[in-house]
Amino acid sequence: MVEKKHFRQLSPYLYEIPQSYRSDMRVPARIYADQELLSQIMHDQSLEQLVNTATLPGIVKYALAMPDIHQGYGFSIGGVVATDPAHDGVVSPGGVGYDINCGVRLLASELEEGEVRPHLSDLATALYHRVPSGVGGSGFLNLSFEELDKVLTTGARWALAQGMARQEDLLHTEESGSMPGADPSRVSQRAKQRGRTQIGTLGAGNHFAELDVVDKIYYDEAAAAMGLFEGQVVVQIHCGSRGFGHQVCTDYVQSFQRVLQKYSIVLPDRQLVCAPVDSPEGQDYLGAMIAAANYAWCNRQVLAHQIRLAFEDVLAGRVADWDLRQVYDIAHNMAKLEVHDVDGRPLRVCVHRKGATRAFGPGNAVLPDDYRGVGQPVLVPGSMGTASWVLVGTEGSMNQTFGSTCHGAGRTMSRSRAKKEVRGADLKERLEARGISVRAGSLAGLAEEAPVAYKDVDNVVDVVDGAGIARKVARLRPIGVVKG
């Protein structure tokens, strides 16, 4: 059991569990936190999971945890691990998670809160009707298997061809919303069956569509590049690959159980099942995972289209400009082959980010021209009723964390416990009393995501900003929430 005495503090916001802590560790384990967050993190098994990931074949430098870390499947949520394919480095489905390419999209209006507030209730209702949500929910699209394969191969470009995207949307999406390397033939028929009807749906759990107001600007140059200003109304979309991605992960967790012996891989936890990146099995998983990532980018793109329609439904003729432009879209459950500096030399590594966000710094060639000078936008959603944040990646994230930072607040309470301690009806009433219009298909589902079940997102962001692995740009305040 990891205890505070096992940590070595390297800086005000960085702690290390040395490689000597356990004989099977190949690298040290590092966690970004302050004393308060570290105390909260000690309450579950996430630190043991972090140590376990430090045993993976081919891991380089260290196993990393962001301040929003909490217990997950195999890997802790908030974990970052990079492996070297040239030296037996592995890819692990548990290091990506079941909701492949769960991510966040930020849309910005040119409206101020005072212009929207008189129409807020109608707008929240329109969003609820335009954005299908709930467990297993189906949307307005029912794709053939042939058309679904096009989605899996082309991602958000499929939505562009259907008139549900703009070229500027794709430009302001990680990987332009379409990651190369997808292989629909490596996806099971069961996954495809689950995915046919769920494009353009939000799902349940911690997924949401949220109306926010830009509460405060912290970095003028980056805010100007993104077109953000204080008092502005913006929209966040938080969702992923739905049942399709869940099935892809399920399929490969099961099939990888059979390949451990083949490659003589010994693990402290079978939830870490993995295969060498360059093996046939590893390539099969990456082909299926990328297909799920493209599905998720298409899903968020179609949702963005529906949200634009909701704004038009309610605000046309009532305000001068109801249009929404895309600020950025990022993933936080992915494994990607990237080149990073390792011990002073560029190295191709497989970076697992599970509940962690890519945070590339200024000057990176993959960023769109308007953000290259300030760094990649990073979107950190709060926990319904609390703040959310817009950050940018930094040179520090490139040097310390393989270009990664936090992805949210991070749970401190299980969903079952939250439902026992919070009444959904009471929570809805409290949020409405604070001027936050709430639309939810399930009061029990609302209770699961109560702010009390999460860490303080402001505290989490203070840590990554203080550690230099992201920089604050803008704080967002919620005024409307749509939940499944």
Buried (B, 14 or more C-beta within 10 A) or exposed (E): EBEEEBBEEEEEBBBBBEBEBBEEBBBBBBBBBBEEBBEBBEEBBBBBBBBBBBBBBBBBBBBBBBBBBBBBBBBBBBBBBBBBBEEBBBBBBBBBBBBBBBBBBBBBBBBBBEBBBEBBBBBBBBBBEBBBBBEEBBBEBEBEEEBBBBBBBBBBBBBBEBEBBBEEBBBBBBBBBBBEBBBBEBBBEBBBBBBBBBBBBBBBBBBBBBBBBBBEBBBEEBBEBBBBBBEBBBBBBBBBBBBBBBBBBBBBBEBBEEBBEEBEBEBBBEBBBBBBBBBEBBBBBBBBBBBBBBBBBBBBBBBBBBBBBBBBBBBEEEBEEBEBBBBBBBBBBBBBEBEBEBEEEEBBBBBBBBBBBBBBBBEBEEBBEEBBEBBBBBBBBBBBBBBBBBBBBBBBBBBBBBBBBBBBBBBBBBBEEBBEEBBBEEBBEBBEEEEBBBBBBBBBBBBBBBBEBBBBBEBBBBBBBBBBBBBBBBBBBBBBBBBB
